[in-house]
Amino acid sequence: MNAKTYRITGMTCGGCAKHVEKALRSVEGVTGVTVDLAQGTATVEGGAPFEAMAARVAEAGYAMASQA
């Protein structure tokens, strides 16, 4: 399985984490997402391009760095 972990900024609560997870799951090519609020990361499985994921996270009101 192709999983990568990314830094997510702007999350302050469990609702934020769920919002980021929903945004990432909506990107074509993403097959799994685990968001860790305490660490400020999202681990994403699948082959979606980083740019598409970062754009969707930005639309949700957060920022995504290329690697955690």
N, C-alpha and C positions, 0 to 999 in steps of 0.2 A: 504494500500500500504506500502511495506517495503522500506523505504528510509533512507539512512545514508549519513552523510556529512563527507568528508575527506579533509585533508589539502593537497594542491598541491603546490610544490615548483618549481621554475624555469620559471614560466610564466611571461612574461614582456609586452605582447601586446595582442590585440584581436585575432591575428592569432594563438598565442600560445594557447589561450583558446579554439579556434575551433579545433586545433590539439588534445588537451587533450580530448575534447568532442568526436571527431571521434574515437580516440583510445578506449575510454571507451565503446562507443556504439558497437564496434566490438567484445566485450567480450560476450560469450554465457551466457544468464541469465540476462543481463542488459536490462531493459525495458524502462528506461528513464534516462536522464542525464541533469543536469543544472550546468554549470560552471560559477563561479563568480570570474572574474579576480581581482576586487578590494579587495575582501576578501581572495583570494588565496585558494578557496575551490571548490569542486565538490560535488554536491548532486546526489547520484545514487539510482535509484529505481530498484528493482529486487532482485534476489537471487544469483547473481554471487559471487564466493569466492573472498575474498580480495586479496589473492595471485595472482590470475589470472588477476585481474584489475591492481594491482601494477606492475606486469610484463609488461603488455601492455603499461602502462603509461611510464615505464622506457624505453621501446623500442622506444617510441616517443621522449625521451630526457628529461623527467621530473621525479619528485619523488612524491610519494604518501604516506602519513602517515595514520596509521590505523584509527585515528579519528581526526576531526578538533578541 
